[in-house]
Amino acid sequence: MSTLEEIIHKNESTSDRIAEQSQGYAVISNHNAMAMKSTLEKSMTQGIIKHIAGPLVFSARSAVRDLDATNDLTFLRVATKKYEFLIAPEDEFTLVVLQ
């Protein structure tokens, strides 16, 4: 199994494309709630870790499983007045893209 660093390195070209077409992104480790890579400002990255990558994803995943125990959360989109957060939780990490 690949480490998170290897996964990030292997997908460098995809990450570059995401960075060009968005306001930025953060790859958050699910194991230690740390940003493994981010193109966002530090305060925004910390806010994403504190409010989105942990509690929001956990609550959304729980809601999906409560509705159907065989189902799982694969993607979450949160639109605000200023931003749109595109959230893709995986086993090892959560990718959050800011549009």
C-alpha positions, 0 to 999 in steps of 0.5 A, a space after each residue: 500500500 502506498 503512503 500518502 506522500 507517494 500518492 500525492 507525488 504520483 498525482 502531482 500533475 493532477 494537483 497542478 491542474 486543480 490548483 490552476 483551475 481553482 482558488 486552491 486545495 488542501 490534502 488532509 491526512 485522515 489519520 492525524 488531521 494534518 495538511 499534507 499539501 495545501 495551496 491555500 493560506 495557512 489560516 484557511 487550511 487550519 479552518 478546513 481541518 478544524 471544521 470541514 475535513 473532520 466534523 462535517 465529513 464525519 457528520 455527512 458520512 454518518 447521515 448517509 450510513 444512517 439512511 443506508 448502512 451499505 452506502 458511504 459518502 464519496 463526495 460533498 459540495 458545500 456552497 457559501 456566498 463567497 466560496 464553494 468547497 468540493 470535498 472528496 473523502 478517501 480512506 487515507 486522506 480528504 481532498 478539499 478544493 476551494 472554488 
